Amino acid sequence: MSTAKAKPTASTTNLERCPKCGSTDTHYDISEQTLRCKTCRSKWNPDTTLIAQNEVANLKGLEISAGTKDTAKKSNDQEVMTLKCKMCHAEITLALTNESTIKCHWCRHTLSVADQIQNGINPDGILPFTLTKEKAQEKISAYLQKRRFFASPKFVAEFSLENIYPIYLPYLIVDANLHSSHSGKAAHLVKQYSQGSDKNRRTYYDYDLYSFSRDFNLTINDLTIEGNSNYADHNTAESTQNVINAIMPFDTKQLIPYSAQFLQGGFRSEKRNLNFADLEQVVNYQFKDISRHQIMDKDMKQYNHGIKFESDKVDTTGARWVTALLPVWLYSYLEVKSNGSQLLHYICVNGRTGETCGSVPINTAKLLMTSAIIEVLALILLVLFI
């Protein structure tokens, strides 16, 4: 993977100037996928300058990018501000604005300038939106239409396509050059047969049991890890943020250098709050899983009666970590249940591919009634058949 390289800028700004008039009053135009100047209305393609890097197979040691520094570090950007939501504690970065009302895209709580906190460290790269709001609205409408029959009437009545926000979510992207060793037992089924009758009938399996050992080199490209603990937590007791994982993958090879221009015009981003130290163990577990699947998919399909890993060793010869903002269209809805409990529902759309996933409040009464009718009909058919 190639890592985005930010252009040299002054310490107080991270905005690219208009090449025609020099203005920094610019924004990203999704429909044309260009940067546009608000002063002279000219447009140009975003900077795609990339730095040359070793191939993943040549990586040695640990490479930590500038954007992967500890989240306690602060950027010097003065063209964006970060607000912390008092309700859900999300830390939202957006362009400086004079708007009196700003709503949290997670819980829709109204934010104010009094909620402002220090900006986080800038990421290395960004993957701009290519899916327009209109297309995202179509995707979410189609998603809801398929689930409308069992959806809560209150949710359907309050649903509004205007409450969709373009959010850049923080991720860490890892490349790795590994050496893996695995050993264990593997079984190949020779024959399956049954003996006895009725309650005494038993099924038997004859199989050959082998010891296996595998030793090989492995490269991993663009392993994408959540950079914010809020949606890295898959607990669904209070919210359904885990649906974000279902709209991956992103085409991360198209990353370009981060610029605050991409937060102009209503776009927002989340602050990263997970560091290398927080995620190193998680990534190592994924390295092991990927390595196991590599040999099961490509080298051990002949063992059709089970594989048991008894020893795993995955050594990292070299690894590269970079940070990036990835685009998501997000719709949120707070369901207040009859017992007073609350559940935040989300529908999200991949801002590049259009992949859509979400959670919709259920009309429990209609669901139970439908289930009861189906059971009664099934019973009637069974009686008639008998």
Beta strands, then each sheet from edge to edge (+ up, - down):
strand 1: 26-29
strand 2: 34-37
strand 3: 43-44
strand 4: 61-64
strand 5: 80-84
strand 6: 91-95
strand 7: 102-103
strand 8: 110-111
strand 9: 116-117
strand 10: 125-126
strand 11: 164-195
strand 12: 202-226
strand 13: 256-257
strand 14: 268-270
strand 15: 307-336
strand 16: 342-350
strand 17: 356-358
sheet 1: 1+ 2- 3+
sheet 2: 4+ 15+ 10+ 13-
sheet 3: 4+ 15+ 11- 12+
sheet 4: 4+ 15+ 16- 17+
sheet 5: 4+ 15+ 11- 14- 6+ 5- 9+
sheet 6: 7+ 8-
end
